[in-house]
Amino acid sequence: MRCAVWFAWCGVCLLGLVGCGSKSGNDAAANAQPAVQDTSSSTLPDSTSASKPEPIVVSPQVQEKVAKLQSPDAVVMSFLSAMRDGDEQTITALLSNKAREATGQHEELAIQPPGSPESTYRVETVELVDNEAGAHVSSIWSEPDGQGGSVEYEVVWVLRRETDGWRIAGMATMIEEGSPPLFLNFENPEEMLALLTAAQQRRVEAEAAAYQAQNPAVDPNAPVQR
């Protein structure tokens, strides 16, 4: 299973699941973890068999650019710009050390931003948490819907303050319409993949149930209505 992760890099298509993201920023922020928790007890059964992606080497120029980012909102703005432009190096450099190492072990989470030059984005609010060692940054990503309009996705990014500056460790976004935002911990890929797999399964089941409701099976032994 390869995640089409632009929303876990940042993924408008986390397994094709993010699609109704008009959730309010306050609700999303309330469901984001105040700090990235250690959830290593959660595992995905087949994750150990996944092959490792080729490591992305970050150039000195990109390292220098990233080092100049002094605030959580500047980091998120640069991250979203890199997602729009398909800039793998900048995305990699802006992940927390643990997130970069953890996701680098999983082929399913290889950083492959497709680039979306027609998309726009903005940062909404910044909240410092965990005695200012962490931050929640809400953002809106907008892209054409193919019908002359646009669709928006709201994400609250979870950052931690590291030696090199603010870095992205996870995100909270609404995966399923009508459900609370889901926190995805980039530092724990097994947990993240398990959550996404479960959400995908629920979506498949819901779509199947809706189809059956609209197309009830015909009993071949039922009398013909005249």
Secondary structure by P-SEA (a helix, b strand, c coil): ccccccccccccccccccccccccaaaaaaacccccccccccccccccccccccbbbbcaaaaaaaaacccaaaaaaaaaaaaaaccaaaaaaaccaaaaaaaaacccccccccccccbbbbbccccccccccbbbbbbbbbbbcccccbbbbbbbbbbbbcccccccccccccccccccbbbbbcccaaaaaaaaaaaaaaaaaaaaaaaaaacccccccccccc
